[in-house]
Every structure is written in structure tokens, then in C-alpha cells.
Amino acid sequence: MTFPSPSRKASAALSSSRKGILSVSRRPWLRDKYSFIPKVGKFDGVRSFGEQAKHVACAQFAFFNEFEGKKPPEDCENGGHDPAKTKTELVKYLKGSFDDSNRILVTLTAKNALDPIVIAPTAAHDAKPAVL
């Protein structure tokens, strides 16, 4: 029996997520809703759809930066470093995060898939590097 390589399995799973997220973000009715946050009810601190898309993109860059031993972007909880605000900019940022993750996933092999990952220290992590 032949098993898919770790990179193919991970890339396939990520591709499935990507299709779902990007298909929702492409819906025309969402253009005016990217900044919507309900006013009625208990929604304090809730992200708008656009803020959530930005958070997902930044978190994905952060996670995959760690694969390469790079420092993750700062402040992903608040959208991170990218200034994207419009639907077009947010979709481009989100798509870029998937493209970057796919670029990194194809480097995984059966030989290196279980290698430790050293995480560079950031405000989100301890002051000393961590090893996963």
C-alpha cells in the first residue's frame, strides 16, 4: 500500500479549507458586509467578517513562518501587519497566506516531517525560543 507524502496530504487538507473560505469571500453580497458587526445583543469584542479574514490570513502566515524558523508577524490578534481593508485587498491577503503555506508544505517529506521546529521569540511567545 502506498501512502501520500505528508506534503500532499497537508496540502490537500489546506486546499479544501482554502476553497471554502475563498468561495465565501467571493460572494457579491458580502462586499458591503465586510465591516458589519451586530449592534443588538452581546457582541462586544466580536470581529467583523473582514477582521476575521485578516486574522485567519495573519495567523496562517505566523504558523507557516515558524516552519521556516522565521519570526511570525506581530499582533495577529488584531489583524497583523497588512493594511488590507477592502474586500479585494482582504481576499488578496488571504489568498497570499494560502499560497505561502502551500509553498512551504510542498517542502515536507517523509524524512523531515517530524523534525523539530524552533519558534523565534515574539511578544506572543516566551522570551526564549521554543521547540515543537
Backbone as a printed PyTorch tensor [residue, N CA C, xyz], in Angstrom:
tensor([[[  0.8490,  -1.1800,   0.0000],
         [  0.0000,   0.0000,   0.0000],
         [  0.8940,   1.2420,   0.0000]],

        [[  0.5590,   2.2150,  -0.8170],
         [  1.3180,   3.4540,  -0.8880],
         [  0.5200,   4.5720,  -0.2190]],

        [[  1.2020,   5.3050,   0.6550],
         [  0.5660,   6.4110,   1.3360],
         [  1.0170,   7.7260,   0.7080]],

        [[  0.1260,   8.7200,   0.6590],
         [  0.5300,  10.0190,   0.1260],
         [  1.6170,  10.6350,   0.9960]],

        [[  2.4810,  11.4320,   0.3970],
         [  3.5230,  12.0990,   1.1710],
         [  2.8700,  13.0690,   2.1430]],

        [[  3.5630,  13.4000,   3.2520],
         [  2.9870,  14.3590,   4.2070],
         [  2.6140,  15.6800,   3.5470]],

        [[  3.4380,  16.1280,   2.5930],
         [  3.1440,  17.4170,   1.9690],
         [  1.8850,  17.3450,   1.1180]],

        [[  1.6610,  16.2340,   0.4280],
         [  0.4490,  16.1100,  -0.3950],
         [ -0.8000,  16.0450,   0.4790]],

        [[ -0.7200,  15.3020,   1.5960],
         [ -1.8730,  15.1990,   2.4900],
         [ -2.1990,  16.5470,   3.1160]],

        [[ -1.1720,  17.2290,   3.6040],
         [ -1.3920,  18.5310,   4.2390],
         [ -1.8680,  19.5510,   3.2230]],

        [[ -1.2960,  19.5280,   2.0490],
         [ -1.6740,  20.4690,   1.0060],
         [ -3.1160,  20.2400,   0.5620]],

        [[ -3.5340,  18.9850,   0.4890],
         [ -4.9110,  18.6690,   0.1050],
         [ -5.8950,  19.1820,   1.1580]],

        [[ -5.5540,  19.0060,   2.4320],
         [ -6.4300,  19.4890,   3.5080],
         [ -6.5160,  21.0070,   3.4760]],

        [[ -5.3830,  21.6610,   3.2880],
         [ -5.3600,  23.1100,   3.2300],
         [ -6.1190,  23.6240,   2.0040]],

        [[ -5.9960,  22.9210,   0.9020],
         [ -6.6880,  23.3060,  -0.3250],
         [ -8.1960,  23.2650,  -0.1300]],

        [[ -8.6710,  22.2700,   0.5940],
         [-10.0960,  22.1590,   0.8680],
         [-10.5730,  23.3460,   1.7050]],

        [[ -9.8060,  23.7070,   2.7380],
         [-10.1480,  24.8680,   3.5710],
         [-10.1220,  26.1350,   2.7470]],

        [[ -9.1040,  26.2470,   1.9180],
         [ -8.9280,  27.4260,   1.0700],
         [-10.1410,  27.6340,   0.1660]],

        [[-10.5900,  26.5600,  -0.4750],
         [-11.7320,  26.6640,  -1.3810],
         [-12.9650,  27.1640,  -0.6480]],

        [[-13.1910,  26.6360,   0.5430],
         [-14.3630,  27.0510,   1.3190],
         [-14.2930,  28.5030,   1.7420]],

        [[-13.1570,  28.9130,   2.2750],
         [-13.0090,  30.2880,   2.7550],
         [-13.0730,  31.2750,   1.5980]],

        [[-12.3560,  30.9840,   0.5270],
         [-12.3400,  31.9170,  -0.5990],
         [-13.6730,  31.9550,  -1.3340]],

        [[-14.4110,  30.8440,  -1.3630],
         [-15.7120,  30.8750,  -2.0380],
         [-16.6870,  31.7610,  -1.2760]],

        [[-16.6390,  31.7290,   0.0510],
         [-17.4950,  32.6040,   0.8520],
         [-17.0880,  34.0550,   0.6450]],

        [[-15.7840,  34.3180,   0.6220],
         [-15.3190,  35.7030,   0.4980],
         [-15.6020,  36.3060,  -0.8710]],

        [[-15.8540,  35.4710,  -1.8810],
         [-16.1160,  35.9700,  -3.2350],
         [-17.5800,  36.2940,  -3.4880]],

        [[-18.4450,  35.9570,  -2.5800],
         [-19.8680,  36.2100,  -2.7850],
         [-20.1230,  37.7080,  -2.8740]],

        [[-20.8450,  38.1350,  -3.9120],
         [-21.0390,  39.5740,  -4.1220],
         [-21.7630,  40.2700,  -2.9700]],

        [[-22.6820,  39.5860,  -2.3070],
         [-23.4410,  40.2330,  -1.2390],
         [-22.5750,  40.5810,  -0.0470]],

        [[-21.3910,  39.9900,   0.0680],
         [-20.5390,  40.2820,   1.2180],
         [-19.7680,  41.5950,   1.0850]],

        [[-19.6980,  42.1450,  -0.1000],
         [-18.8970,  43.3650,  -0.3320],
         [-19.2140,  44.4460,   0.7050]],

        [[-20.4890,  44.6660,   0.9850],
         [-20.8900,  45.7030,   1.9350],
         [-20.9300,  45.1930,   3.3710]],

        [[-20.6920,  43.9350,   3.5690],
         [-20.8190,  43.3410,   4.8990],
         [-19.4690,  43.0640,   5.5750]],

        [[-18.3730,  43.3670,   4.9180],
         [-17.0610,  43.0540,   5.4900],
         [-16.8210,  43.7450,   6.8250]],

        [[-17.4260,  44.9000,   7.0470],
         [-17.2100,  45.6250,   8.3020],
         [-18.3850,  45.4700,   9.2720]],

        [[-19.3590,  44.6460,   8.9230],
         [-20.5600,  44.5050,   9.7440],
         [-20.2670,  43.8030,  11.0690]],

        [[-20.7530,  44.4290,  12.1440],
         [-20.7650,  43.8220,  13.4790],
         [-22.1440,  44.1370,  14.0510]],

        [[-22.8780,  43.1260,  14.5140],
         [-24.2240,  43.3750,  15.0390],
         [-24.2030,  44.3970,  16.1840]],

        [[-25.2160,  45.2270,  16.2260],
         [-25.3290,  46.2460,  17.2810],
         [-26.2710,  45.7920,  18.3960]],

        [[-27.1780,  44.8620,  18.0650],
         [-28.1480,  44.3890,  19.0440],
         [-27.6600,  43.0590,  19.6170]],

        [[-27.6250,  42.9620,  20.9300],
         [-27.1620,  41.7350,  21.5720],
         [-25.7820,  41.9330,  22.1710]],

        [[-25.2070,  40.8310,  22.6160],
         [-23.9010,  40.8670,  23.2850],
         [-22.8070,  40.5140,  22.2790]],

        [[-22.3270,  41.5250,  21.5650],
         [-21.3180,  41.3110,  20.5320],
         [-20.0660,  42.1480,  20.7740]],

        [[-19.8180,  42.5540,  22.0130],
         [-18.6200,  43.3250,  22.3180],
         [-17.3820,  42.4900,  22.0040]],

        [[-16.4410,  43.0940,  21.3090],
         [-15.1890,  42.4080,  21.0030],
         [-15.2580,  41.4250,  19.8510]],

        [[-16.4050,  41.3480,  19.1720],
         [-16.5640,  40.4260,  18.0520],
         [-15.9200,  41.0290,  16.8060]],

        [[-15.2540,  40.2020,  16.0310],
         [-14.6440,  40.6700,  14.7840],
         [-15.6850,  40.7250,  13.6680]],

        [[-15.5020,  41.6770,  12.7690],
         [-16.3140,  41.6990,  11.5590],
         [-15.8100,  40.5790,  10.6530]],

        [[-16.5260,  40.3000,   9.5720],
         [-16.0870,  39.2730,   8.6300],
         [-14.7080,  39.6300,   8.0810]],

        [[-14.5100,  40.8900,   7.7200],
         [-13.2210,  41.3340,   7.1980],
         [-12.1020,  41.1890,   8.2160]],

        [[-12.3740,  41.5560,   9.4700],
         [-11.3640,  41.4110,  10.5310],
         [-11.0270,  39.9380,  10.7550]],

        [[-12.0320,  39.0800,  10.6690],
         [-11.7930,  37.6460,  10.8480],
         [-10.9650,  37.0920,   9.6900]],

        [[-11.2690,  37.5170,   8.4660],
         [-10.4820,  37.0660,   7.3110],
         [ -9.0280,  37.5030,   7.4670]],

        [[ -8.8190,  38.7200,   7.9260],
         [ -7.4710,  39.2470,   8.1260],
         [ -6.7530,  38.4740,   9.2340]],

        [[ -7.4730,  38.1550,  10.3010],
         [ -6.9020,  37.3740,  11.3990],
         [ -6.4730,  35.9850,  10.9090]],

        [[ -7.3210,  35.3330,  10.1240],
         [ -7.0030,  33.9970,   9.6000],
         [ -5.7570,  34.0600,   8.7260]],

        [[ -5.6800,  35.0520,   7.8510],
         [ -4.5120,  35.1910,   6.9680],
         [ -3.2440,  35.4110,   7.7850]],

        [[ -3.2950,  36.3090,   8.7490],
         [ -2.1120,  36.6110,   9.5580],
         [ -1.6940,  35.3860,  10.3750]],

        [[ -2.6770,  34.7010,  10.9600],
         [ -2.3660,  33.5080,  11.7500],
         [ -1.7270,  32.4280,  10.8850]],

        [[ -2.1950,  32.3200,   9.6650],
         [ -1.6200,  31.3290,   8.7610],
         [ -0.1700,  31.6860,   8.4040]],

        [[  0.0890,  32.9700,   8.1180],
         [  1.4720,  33.4040,   7.8850],
         [  2.3200,  33.1050,   9.1220]],

        [[  1.7750,  33.3840,  10.3130],
         [  2.5210,  33.1550,  11.5480],
         [  2.8790,  31.6760,  11.7010]],

        [[  1.9030,  30.8130,  11.5150],
         [  2.1230,  29.3740,  11.6730],
         [  3.1830,  28.8700,  10.6960]],

        [[  3.0640,  29.2480,   9.4360],
         [  3.9910,  28.7210,   8.4380],
         [  5.3480,  29.4200,   8.4650]],

        [[  5.4300,  30.6400,   8.9940],
         [  6.7430,  31.2510,   9.2160],
         [  7.5550,  30.3890,  10.1750]],

        [[  6.8700,  29.8370,  11.1610],
         [  7.5530,  29.0050,  12.1520],
         [  8.1360,  27.7420,  11.5280]],

        [[  7.5180,  27.2230,  10.4920],
         [  8.0670,  26.0630,   9.7870],
         [  9.4580,  26.3720,   9.2580]],

        [[  9.6540,  27.6220,   8.8530],
         [ 10.9310,  28.0240,   8.2730],
         [ 11.8540,  28.6830,   9.2910]],

        [[ 11.4620,  28.6620,  10.5650],
         [ 12.2870,  29.2650,  11.6050],
         [ 12.2720,  30.7840,  11.5760]],

        [[ 11.2830,  31.3670,  10.9090],
         [ 11.1640,  32.8300,  10.8280],
         [ 10.2640,  33.3400,  11.9430]],

        [[ 10.4690,  34.5900,  12.2910],
         [  9.6410,  35.2320,  13.2960],
         [  8.2360,  35.4530,  12.7260]],

        [[  7.2010,  35.0370,  13.4470],
         [  5.8280,  35.2600,  12.9770],
         [  5.4840,  36.7490,  12.9850]],

        [[  4.5160,  37.1620,  12.1580],
         [  4.0790,  38.5610,  12.2010],
         [  3.5450,  38.8920,  13.5940]],

        [[  3.7520,  40.1060,  14.0060],
         [  3.2530,  40.5570,  15.3130],
         [  1.7640,  40.8890,  15.2300]],

        [[  1.0940,  40.7680,  16.3240],
         [ -0.2550,  41.2900,  16.5180],
         [ -1.3230,  40.6840,  15.6120]],

        [[ -1.2450,  39.3770,  15.3730],
         [ -2.2810,  38.7340,  14.5460],
         [ -3.6610,  38.7940,  15.2080]],

        [[ -3.7010,  38.9000,  16.5180],
         [ -4.9940,  39.0140,  17.1990],
         [ -5.7610,  40.2390,  16.7210]],

        [[ -5.0120,  41.2610,  16.2700],
         [ -5.6380,  42.5000,  15.8060],
         [ -5.4730,  42.7040,  14.3070]],

        [[ -5.2480,  41.6320,  13.5680],
         [ -5.1690,  41.7250,  12.1130],
         [ -3.7660,  41.7420,  11.5470]],

        [[ -2.7770,  41.9170,  12.3990],
         [ -1.3990,  41.8530,  11.9270],
         [ -0.9290,  43.0630,  11.1520]],

        [[  0.1110,  42.8560,  10.3840],
         [  0.8550,  43.9330,   9.7240],
         [  0.2530,  44.4230,   8.4050]],

        [[ -0.5760,  43.6490,   7.7840],
         [ -1.0730,  44.0240,   6.4520],
         [ -2.1670,  45.0820,   6.5610]],

        [[ -2.1030,  46.1420,   5.7460],
         [ -3.1000,  47.2120,   5.8350],
         [ -4.4200,  46.9240,   5.1090]],

        [[ -4.6310,  45.7040,   4.6200],
         [ -5.8350,  45.3650,   3.8430],
         [ -7.1050,  45.8020,   4.5700]],

        [[ -7.9980,  46.4500,   3.8170],
         [ -9.2760,  46.8900,   4.3780],
         [-10.4530,  46.5620,   3.4650]],

        [[-10.2780,  46.7060,   2.1620],
         [-11.3760,  46.4520,   1.2370],
         [-11.4980,  44.9560,   0.9760]],

        [[-12.6360,  44.5770,   0.4200],
         [-12.8460,  43.1660,   0.0930],
         [-11.7450,  42.6540,  -0.8240]],

        [[-11.4050,  43.4040,  -1.8630],
         [-10.3700,  42.9850,  -2.8160],
         [ -9.0290,  42.7970,  -2.1120]],

        [[ -8.6590,  43.7390,  -1.2480],
         [ -7.3870,  43.6550,  -0.5200],
         [ -7.3800,  42.4740,   0.4480]],

        [[ -8.5010,  42.2590,   1.1370],
         [ -8.5830,  41.1680,   2.1030],
         [ -8.5110,  39.8030,   1.4250]],

        [[ -9.2070,  39.6560,   0.3040],
         [ -9.1610,  38.3880,  -0.4320],
         [ -7.7360,  38.1320,  -0.9440]],

        [[ -7.0810,  39.1740,  -1.4290],
         [ -5.6970,  39.0360,  -1.9070],
         [ -4.7700,  38.6120,  -0.7580]],

        [[ -4.9180,  39.2210,   0.4120],
         [ -4.1110,  38.8890,   1.5950],
         [ -4.3710,  37.4410,   2.0270]],

        [[ -5.6350,  37.0610,   2.0690],
         [ -5.9960,  35.7020,   2.4630],
         [ -5.4630,  34.6890,   1.4590]],

        [[ -5.6230,  34.9680,   0.1740],
         [ -5.1130,  34.0780,  -0.8640],
         [ -3.5870,  33.9760,  -0.7630]],

        [[ -2.9280,  35.0920,  -0.5020],
         [ -1.4720,  35.0830,  -0.3420],
         [ -1.0250,  34.2030,   0.8100]],

        [[ -1.8110,  34.1690,   1.8890],
         [ -1.4550,  33.3200,   3.0280],
         [ -1.5680,  31.8380,   2.6600]],

        [[ -2.5660,  31.4950,   1.8460],
         [ -2.6930,  30.1140,   1.3860],
         [ -1.5780,  29.7590,   0.4120]],

        [[ -1.2470,  30.6770,  -0.4900],
         [ -0.1610,  30.4270,  -1.4410],
         [  1.1530,  30.2040,  -0.7060]],

        [[  1.4110,  31.0200,   0.3260],
         [  2.6440,  30.8840,   1.0990],
         [  2.6740,  29.5480,   1.8340]],

        [[  1.5520,  29.1680,   2.4180],
         [  1.5180,  27.8910,   3.1420],
         [  1.7200,  26.7200,   2.1910]],

        [[  1.1380,  26.7900,   1.0000],
         [  1.3470,  25.7170,   0.0250],
         [  2.8060,  25.6410,  -0.4140]],

        [[  3.4460,  26.8110,  -0.5660],
         [  4.8640,  26.8430,  -0.9390],
         [  5.7070,  26.1110,   0.1050]],

        [[  5.3470,  26.2710,   1.3660],
         [  6.0940,  25.6400,   2.4500],
         [  5.7250,  24.1620,   2.5830]],

        [[  4.4500,  23.8380,   2.4340],
         [  4.0160,  22.4420,   2.5920],
         [  4.6580,  21.4990,   1.5800]],

        [[  4.9000,  21.9810,   0.3670],
         [  5.4930,  21.0870,  -0.6320],
         [  6.9330,  20.7230,  -0.3050]],

        [[  7.5170,  21.4130,   0.6710],
         [  8.8880,  21.0650,   1.0810],
         [  8.9080,  19.9330,   2.1020]],

        [[  7.7320,  19.5590,   2.6370],
         [  7.6750,  18.4620,   3.6090],
         [  7.8930,  17.1250,   2.9170]],

        [[  8.7020,  16.3050,   3.5500],
         [  8.9380,  14.9490,   3.0600],
         [  8.7500,  13.9880,   4.2180]],

        [[  8.7260,  12.7120,   3.9300],
         [  8.6340,  11.7130,   4.9950],
         [  9.8490,  11.8270,   5.9220]],

        [[ 10.9630,  12.2750,   5.3760],
         [ 12.1990,  12.3740,   6.1700],
         [ 12.1810,  13.5840,   7.1110]],

        [[ 11.6530,  14.7360,   6.6770],
         [ 11.7290,  15.9380,   7.5170],
         [ 10.4140,  16.3160,   8.2110]],

        [[  9.3490,  15.5790,   7.9750],
         [  8.0290,  15.9450,   8.5050],
         [  7.9820,  15.9880,  10.0280]],

        [[  8.8110,  15.2100,  10.6920],
         [  8.7800,  15.1670,  12.1560],
         [  9.9630,  15.8850,  12.7930]],

        [[ 10.7230,  16.6340,  11.9940],
         [ 11.8300,  17.4170,  12.5490],
         [ 11.2800,  18.4710,  13.5000]],

        [[ 12.0240,  18.7600,  14.5840],
         [ 11.5670,  19.8210,  15.4980],
         [ 11.5630,  21.1850,  14.7950]],

        [[ 10.6540,  22.0160,  15.2240],
         [ 10.5620,  23.3820,  14.7010],
         [ 10.9430,  24.3250,  15.8330]],

        [[ 11.9200,  25.1760,  15.5900],
         [ 12.3180,  26.1680,  16.5840],
         [ 11.5410,  27.4500,  16.2950]],

        [[ 10.8020,  27.9050,  17.2990],
         [  9.9820,  29.1030,  17.1500],
         [ 10.7690,  30.3030,  17.6580]],

        [[ 10.9160,  31.2920,  16.8200],
         [ 11.6150,  32.5120,  17.2120],
         [ 10.8050,  33.2340,  18.2870]],

        [[ 11.4830,  33.8220,  19.2720],
         [ 10.7450,  34.5300,  20.3240],
         [ 10.0010,  35.7540,  19.7790]],

        [[  8.7870,  35.9500,  20.2560],
         [  7.9820,  37.1260,  19.9030],
         [  7.2180,  37.5330,  21.1500]],

        [[  6.4680,  38.5980,  21.0310],
         [  5.6330,  39.0210,  22.1490],
         [  4.6010,  37.9550,  22.4920]],

        [[  4.1840,  37.1730,  21.4890],
         [  3.1710,  36.1340,  21.7140],
         [  3.7550,  34.8800,  22.3500]],

        [[  5.0610,  34.6880,  22.2080],
         [  5.7380,  33.5220,  22.7800],
         [  6.6600,  33.9780,  23.9050]],

        [[  7.1680,  33.0180,  24.6560],
         [  8.1340,  33.3310,  25.7020],
         [  9.3410,  34.0560,  25.1090]],

        [[ 10.1360,  34.6540,  25.9700],
         [ 11.3280,  35.3930,  25.5280],
         [ 12.3970,  34.4600,  24.9530]],

        [[ 12.3410,  33.1700,  25.2910],
         [ 13.3110,  32.2390,  24.7560],
         [ 12.6650,  31.3830,  23.6700]],

        [[ 13.4630,  30.9230,  22.7000],
         [ 12.8930,  30.1000,  21.6020],
         [ 12.2390,  28.8300,  22.1420]],

        [[ 11.1930,  28.4080,  21.4840],
         [ 10.5150,  27.1700,  21.8280],
         [ 10.7700,  26.1530,  20.7300]],

        [[ 10.7490,  24.8720,  21.0930],
         [ 10.9190,  23.8090,  20.1050],
         [  9.6620,  22.9680,  20.1380]],

        [[  9.0630,  22.7700,  18.9680],
         [  7.8620,  21.9140,  18.8540],
         [  8.2760,  20.5230,  18.4700]]])
